[in-house]
């Protein structure tokens, strides 16, 4: 008997569900499409905008580097012009000081210009500042005695009124030579970092400039970072050849677009290897991208609602011809077979659905008939299989009983064998020639006067129990058998017991296993007691 489950739904439910699903589906699809387009546009626009910012920032970093190189070159040229004038030959110090003051006033970068003699005492300076001061320990003076030199880490207290501890000056020194070419002093100058920075190109409010020493120490920039190392990937990758840019996180925790390059120096000027770093907050540039993304999202929502309304109208037209077919399908699903599927026209898909349902109904009827026949055959096979399993179980139980009986018989036979060996004072042994391992039965331990138990030993330990005068015969017999000269051997010899007594035994052995090359692999045999009243030796 075939039973059925009623799966019919309330009339009209399928039509409303179709309209709702189509409307929601198309609307959701449109929203997702708009969201995807918005994300893609935002990503591409952000990447393009970021790349444009980076390239522009790299160009400005290169321009800043070039202007910095030019500014330092021009200042070196000014100091060289003073150094070329032999101060020692000029008897009018006031005239020399006037030249210095003229250069300093015409060049805002100079914070101080002065001449120090070979001992390091400032003899002449613009405005008389630091005249008489000893500068012999200043790096710019010591290096300036040898060649043009520059020192970028000059603290602000180098001049009167400066703030102690701030790295705010760059010092440069040029050797001064007399007519004979001997160095008789150093022409030095201090450059103001602020004025040096102003010599570069104008930067927007969102862009900050930094100058780092060759080893990454911040010389100029944000006061909180000056005197500290700036460990950034862009700084590590900076080179004189070109500017590099990256988007990276700074010590303050914010992410900036960063461009970096190294100074190149001019002609015979000392190259400082400074690193020029520009950074810019990308937030302003990306704000326009965010607005574009919102506009695309809003347009997507509007189009999604429009598509949802169109889907609602379309679903209503599609649902009407499906209603009659769905009712017949509900009855078919509930188990009714005496029915006919209506032929509905209007859409090719609906017509195919009706034809498919009619074919399905015909197939169901045939399958139910086949199912009844198959069920009867299956029940017969199950009964036959159950009987076969019952017989197999009986046979298996009988086999298990026979095996248990054979196991008990084997155990009894082993016990009888052990008793016979004990009574005959015979021990059984096996010898693995590859490992040198010898295993003896429990009787061997008793024969030696020890506790009953299996003995595992080696050839050397076994030979050690034999008196020295008999060892040669035992070794010769075992070697002859091991080499294949003889398949077996019999030898009588004494063994030393635990209490020191000597026990006369007869050892028999033969080869029980050979390798592929014919060599003996394993031997087995017995040891029995001959002299039951051994004497001490």
C-alpha positions in Angstrom: 0.0 0.0 0.0 1.3 3.4 -1.0 0.8 6.4 1.4 1.1 10.1 0.5 1.7 13.3 2.4 -0.4 16.4 1.7 2.0 19.2 0.7 -0.6 21.6 -0.7 -0.3 25.3 0.2 -3.2 27.8 0.6 -4.6 28.9 -2.8 -2.9 32.1 -4.2 0.1 31.8 -1.9 2.4 30.8 -4.7 1.4 33.8 -6.8 2.1 36.3 -4.1 5.4 34.6 -3.2 6.5 34.7 -6.8 5.8 38.4 -7.1 7.5 39.1 -3.8 10.6 37.0 -4.7 10.9 38.6 -8.1 10.6 42.1 -6.8 13.0 41.5 -3.9 15.4 39.5 -6.0 15.7 42.1 -8.8 15.8 45.0 -6.4 18.5 43.3 -4.3 20.4 42.4 -7.4 20.4 46.0 -8.5 21.5 47.2 -5.1 24.3 44.7 -5.0 25.3 45.6 -8.5 25.4 49.3 -7.6 27.3 48.5 -4.4 29.8 46.5 -6.4 30.2 49.3 -9.0 30.5 51.8 -6.3 33.2 49.8 -4.5 35.1 49.2 -7.8 34.9 52.9 -8.8 36.0 54.0 -5.3 38.9 51.5 -5.4 40.1 52.5 -8.9 39.6 56.2 -8.2 41.4 55.9 -4.8 44.3 54.1 -6.4 44.5 56.6 -9.3 44.2 59.5 -7.0 46.8 58.0 -4.6 49.2 57.4 -7.4 48.8 60.9 -8.8 49.4 62.4 -5.3 52.5 60.2 -4.9 54.0 61.1 -8.3 53.3 64.8 -7.7 54.8 64.6 -4.2 57.9 62.8 -5.6 58.4 65.6 -8.2 58.2 68.2 -5.5 60.6 66.3 -3.3 63.1 66.2 -6.3 62.6 69.9 -6.8 63.1 70.6 -3.1 66.3 68.5 -3.2 67.6 70.4 -6.2 66.9 73.8 -4.7 68.6 72.7 -1.5 71.7 71.5 -3.4 71.8 74.9 -5.3 71.3 76.9 -2.0 74.2 75.0 -0.4 76.4 75.4 -3.5 75.8 79.1 -3.6 76.6 79.5 0.1 79.8 77.5 -0.4 80.7 79.8 -3.3 80.2 82.8 -1.1 82.4 81.4 1.6 85.0 80.4 -1.0 85.1 84.0 -2.2 86.0 85.1 1.3 88.5 82.3 1.9 90.2 83.2 -1.4 91.0 86.6 0.1 94.1 86.3 2.2 92.9 87.6 5.6 96.4 87.4 7.1 97.6 89.9 4.4 94.7 92.3 5.0 95.8 94.8 7.6 92.3 96.4 7.7 90.1 94.0 9.8 87.3 96.4 9.5 87.3 96.0 5.7 87.2 92.2 5.9 84.3 92.4 8.5 82.5 94.7 6.2 82.7 92.2 3.3 81.4 89.5 5.7 78.5 91.7 6.8 77.6 92.6 3.2 77.4 88.9 2.2 75.3 88.0 5.3 72.9 90.9 4.8 72.5 89.9 1.1 72.0 86.2 1.9 69.3 85.7 4.6 70.5 82.0 5.0 73.7 83.2 6.8 73.2 83.4 10.5 76.9 84.0 11.1 80.1 84.3 9.1 83.6 84.4 10.6 87.3 83.6 10.3 89.2 81.5 12.8 93.0 81.3 12.7 95.0 78.0 12.7 94.6 77.7 16.5 90.8 77.9 16.4 90.4 81.5 17.7 87.8 83.6 15.9 89.7 86.7 14.7 87.1 88.4 12.5 83.3 87.9 12.3 80.3 89.7 10.8 79.0 92.1 13.4 81.8 91.0 15.7 79.7 88.1 16.9 81.9 85.3 18.6 85.1 87.2 18.0 87.8 85.9 20.3 85.8 82.6 20.9 87.7 79.3 20.7 86.1 77.1 18.0 89.0 74.6 17.8 86.8 71.7 19.0 84.0 72.4 16.5 83.6 69.7 13.8 83.3 72.3 11.0 86.7 73.8 12.1 88.6 70.6 12.5 87.4 69.2 9.2 87.6 72.6 7.5 91.4 72.7 8.1 91.6 69.7 5.6 89.0 70.4 3.0 85.6 72.0 2.5 83.3 70.5 5.2 79.8 70.7 6.5 78.2 69.9 9.8 74.4 69.7 9.9 74.0 69.0 13.7 74.8 72.5 15.2 72.8 73.4 18.3 71.1 76.7 18.6 73.3 77.7 21.5 76.2 78.1 19.0 75.1 81.8 18.8 74.1 84.1 21.6 70.4 84.0 22.5 69.9 80.6 20.9 67.7 77.9 22.5 69.9 75.2 24.0 69.4 71.7 22.6 67.7 72.5 19.3 69.4 71.4 16.1 68.7 74.6 14.1 71.9 75.5 12.2 74.1 74.0 9.5 77.8 74.9 9.7 80.3 74.9 6.9 84.0 75.5 6.8 86.6 76.3 4.0 90.4 76.2 4.5 92.1 79.6 4.2 95.6 79.4 2.6 98.3 82.0 2.3 100.3 82.8 -0.8 102.5 79.8 -0.2 99.6 77.4 -0.1 99.8 76.8 3.6 96.5 76.6 5.6 96.5 79.5 8.1 92.8 79.3 9.2 89.2 78.4 8.4 86.5 80.5 7.0 83.3 79.4 8.6 79.5 80.1 8.5 76.3 79.1 10.1 73.2 78.7 8.0 69.7 79.1 9.5 67.6 76.0 8.9 64.4 78.1 8.6 65.9 80.3 5.9 67.3 77.2 4.2 63.9 75.7 4.1 62.3 78.8 2.7 64.8 78.6 -0.3 62.8 75.5 -1.4 59.5 75.5 -3.4 56.3 76.6 -1.7 54.3 73.7 -0.2 50.6 73.5 0.6 49.2 73.4 4.1 48.7 69.6 3.9 52.3 69.0 2.9 55.2 69.0 5.4 58.9 69.0 4.6 61.6 67.2 6.5 65.4 67.0 6.1 67.2 64.0 7.5 70.9 63.2 7.9 72.4 60.5 5.8 71.8 58.0 8.6 68.1 59.0 9.0 68.3 61.5 11.9 65.7 64.3 11.6 67.5 67.6 11.2 64.6 69.8 10.2 60.8 69.3 10.3 58.5 68.8 13.2 60.2 69.8 16.5 58.9 66.6 18.2 60.9 64.5 15.7 64.1 66.6 15.4 67.1 64.8 16.7 65.3 61.4 16.4 65.7 58.7 13.7 62.9 58.3 11.3 62.7 54.6 10.3 60.4 54.5 7.3 60.5 52.3 4.1 60.6 55.3 1.9 63.6 56.7 3.8 65.5 53.4 3.5 64.8 53.3 -0.3 65.7 57.0 -1.0 68.5 57.5 -3.5 70.0 60.5 -5.4 68.9 58.9 -8.7 65.2 59.4 -8.3 62.4 60.1 -5.8 60.4 57.3 -4.3 57.0 57.5 -2.8 54.9 55.2 -0.6 51.8 55.3 1.6 53.0 54.4 5.0 52.4 54.8 8.8 54.4 57.4 10.6 55.4 57.4 14.3 52.3 59.5 15.2 50.1 56.5 14.1 48.6 58.3 11.1 49.1 57.2 7.5 50.6 59.7 5.0 51.7 59.7 1.4 55.5 60.0 1.7 58.1 60.9 -0.9 61.9 60.8 -0.3 65.1 61.5 -2.2 68.8 62.1 -1.4 70.8 65.2 -2.2 73.5 65.0 -4.9 75.9 67.8 -4.2 77.5 70.1 -6.8 81.0 69.8 -8.3 83.5 69.7 -5.5 81.1 70.7 -2.7 81.0 68.1 0.1 77.9 65.9 -0.5 75.9 65.7 2.7 73.8 62.8 1.5 70.8 64.4 3.2 67.4 62.8 2.7 64.6 65.2 1.7 61.2 63.9 2.8 57.8 65.3 1.9 54.6 63.9 3.4 51.0 64.7 2.7 47.7 63.7 4.3 45.7 61.9 1.6 42.4 62.6 3.3 41.5 65.7 1.2 42.2 64.0 -2.1 40.2 60.9 -1.1 37.2 62.9 0.1 36.1 63.6 -3.5 36.3 59.8 -4.1 34.0 59.2 -1.1 31.4 61.7 -2.5 31.5 60.0 -5.8 30.9 56.6 -4.1 27.8 58.0 -2.2 26.3 59.4 -5.5 26.7 56.0 -7.2 25.1 54.2 -4.2 22.2 56.6 -4.2 21.6 56.1 -7.9 21.8 52.3 -7.3 19.1 52.5 -4.6 16.8 54.4 -6.9 17.3 52.0 -9.8 16.8 49.1 -7.5 13.4 50.4 -6.3 12.4 50.9 -10.0 13.4 47.4 -10.9 11.5 46.0 -7.9 8.3 47.7 -9.1 8.7 46.4 -12.6 9.3 42.9 -11.2 6.1 43.1 -9.2 4.1 43.9 -12.3 5.8 41.2 -14.4 5.4 38.6 -11.7 1.6 39.3 -11.5 1.3 38.5 -15.3 3.4 35.4 -15.1 1.6 34.0 -12.0 -1.9 33.9 -13.5 -1.4 31.1 -16.0 0.6 29.2 -13.4 -2.2 29.2 -10.8 -4.3 26.4 -12.5 -1.1 24.3 -13.0 0.0 24.8 -9.4 -3.5 23.6 -8.1 -3.2 20.4 -10.2 0.4 20.0 -8.9 -0.8 20.3 -5.3 -3.4 17.6 -5.8 -0.7 15.4 -7.5 1.6 15.9 -4.7 -1.1 15.0 -2.2 -1.4 11.5 -3.8 -4.3 12.0 -6.3 -3.8 10.1 -9.5 -7.2 10.3 -11.1 -6.8 13.8 -12.4 -5.7 15.7 -15.6 -3.2 18.5 -15.9 -4.9 21.5 -17.6 -3.4 22.7 -20.9 -2.6 26.3 -20.3 -1.3 28.6 -23.1 0.2 32.0 -23.0 3.9 31.3 -22.4 6.1 28.7 -24.0 7.7 28.0 -20.6 4.2 27.4 -19.0 3.2 25.1 -21.8 6.4 23.1 -21.3 5.7 23.0 -17.5 2.2 21.5 -18.2 3.5 18.9 -20.6 6.2 18.0 -18.0 3.6 17.5 -15.3 1.5 15.3 -17.5 4.5 13.2 -18.3 5.5 13.1 -14.7 2.0 11.8 -13.7 2.2 9.0 -16.3 5.6 8.0 -15.0 4.4 8.1 -11.4 1.6 5.7 -12.2 4.1 3.2 -13.8 6.6 3.6 -11.0 4.0 2.8 -8.4 3.2 -0.4 -10.1 6.9 -1.3 -10.4 7.4 -0.3 -6.8 4.8 -2.8 -5.6 6.5 -5.6 -7.6 9.9 -4.6 -6.4 8.8 -4.5 -2.8 7.4 -8.1 -3.0 10.7 -9.3 -4.5 12.7 -7.5 -1.9 10.8 -9.0 1.0 11.4 -12.5 -0.4 15.1 -11.8 -0.7 15.3 -10.5 2.8 13.7 -13.7 4.2 16.2 -15.8 2.2 19.1 -13.7 3.3 18.0 -14.0 7.0 18.0 -17.8 6.7 21.4 -17.8 5.1 22.8 -15.6 7.9 21.4 -17.9 10.5 23.2 -20.9 9.0 26.4 -18.9 8.7 26.2 -18.0 12.4 25.8 -21.7 13.4 28.9 -22.6 11.3 30.9 -19.7 12.8 30.1 -20.7 16.3 31.2 -24.3 15.6 34.5 -23.1 14.1 35.1 -20.9 17.2 34.5 -23.9 19.5 36.9 -26.0 17.5 39.6 -23.3 17.6 39.2 -22.9 21.4 39.5 -26.7 21.8 42.7 -26.7 19.7 44.1 -23.8 21.7 43.6 -25.7 25.0 45.2 -28.8 23.5 48.2 -26.7 22.4 48.6 -25.3 25.9 48.5 -28.7 27.5 51.1 -30.0 25.0 53.4 -27.1 25.8 53.0 -27.8 29.5 53.8 -31.5 29.0 56.9 -30.5 26.9 58.1 -28.1 29.6 57.7 -30.9 32.2 59.6 -33.3 30.0 62.4 -30.8 29.5 62.5 -30.1 33.2 62.7 -33.8 34.1 65.4 -34.4 31.5 67.3 -31.2 32.6 67.3 -30.0 29.0 67.2 -26.4 27.9 66.2 -25.2 24.4 68.1 -22.4 22.8 68.0 -20.2 19.6 70.9 -18.2 18.2 70.5 -15.1 15.8 73.9 -14.9 14.1 73.3 -11.4 12.7 72.6 -9.7 16.1 74.5 -12.2 18.2 71.4 -12.7 20.4 70.9 -16.0 22.2 67.6 -16.9 23.9 67.4 -20.0 26.2 64.3 -21.6 27.8 63.5 -21.4 31.5 65.4 -24.7 32.3 68.7 -23.0 31.6 68.3 -20.5 34.5 67.5 -23.4 36.8 70.5 -25.4 35.5 72.8 -22.5 36.5 71.2 -22.3 39.9 69.2 -19.1 39.3 65.4 -18.3 39.4 63.3 -19.8 36.7 62.9 -17.6 33.6 63.7 -17.0 30.0 67.4 -16.1 29.5 68.5 -13.6 26.7 72.3 -13.3 26.3 75.1 -13.0 23.8 77.7 -15.4 22.3 80.4 -13.7 24.3 78.5 -14.0 27.6 77.8 -17.7 26.9 81.4 -18.5 26.0 82.4 -16.7 29.2 80.6 -19.5 31.2 82.8 -22.2 29.6 86.2 -22.9 31.2 89.0 -21.4 29.2 90.5 -24.8 28.3 87.2 -25.9 26.6 86.4 -22.6 24.9 88.4 -23.4 21.7 86.4 -26.6 21.0 83.1 -24.9 21.5 84.0 -21.9 19.3 85.3 -24.3 16.6 82.1 -26.4 16.6 79.9 -23.3 16.4 82.0 -21.7 13.7 82.0 -24.8 11.5 78.2 -24.9 11.7 77.9 -21.2 11.1 80.1 -21.3 8.0 78.2 -24.2 6.5 81.0 -26.7 6.9 78.6 -28.7 9.0 74.8 -28.5 9.3 74.9 -29.4 13.0 77.3 -30.0 15.9 77.5 -31.8 19.2 80.0 -30.8 21.9 80.4 -31.5 25.6 81.7 -28.9 27.8 81.5 -27.5 31.3 79.6 -24.3 32.3 80.1 -22.3 35.5 77.0 -22.1 37.8 76.1 -19.2 39.9 77.7 -20.8 43.0 81.0 -21.3 41.1 80.5 -25.0 40.5 81.2 -26.5 37.1 78.4 -28.4 35.4 79.1 -30.9 32.6 76.7 -30.4 29.7 76.1 -31.6 26.2 75.2 -28.9 23.6 73.6 -29.9 20.4 72.8 -27.4 17.6 72.0 -27.1 13.9 71.2 -24.4 11.3 67.5 -23.8 10.9 67.6 -20.8 8.6 70.0 -19.6 5.8 70.1 -16.3 3.9 70.0 -15.9 0.1 73.7 -16.2 -0.1 73.7 -19.6 1.7 75.1 -18.2 4.9 73.6 -19.3 8.2 71.2 -16.9 9.7 69.7 -18.7 12.7 70.6 -21.8 14.7 68.7 -23.7 17.3 69.4 -26.6 19.7 69.4 -28.0 23.2 71.7 -28.1 26.3 71.3 -31.1 28.7 73.1 -31.9 31.9 75.6 -34.9 31.8 77.3 -34.7 35.1 74.7 -34.5 37.8 77.3 -34.2 40.6 79.6 -31.4 39.4 82.8 -30.6 41.2 84.2 -27.2 42.0 87.2 -26.1 39.9 
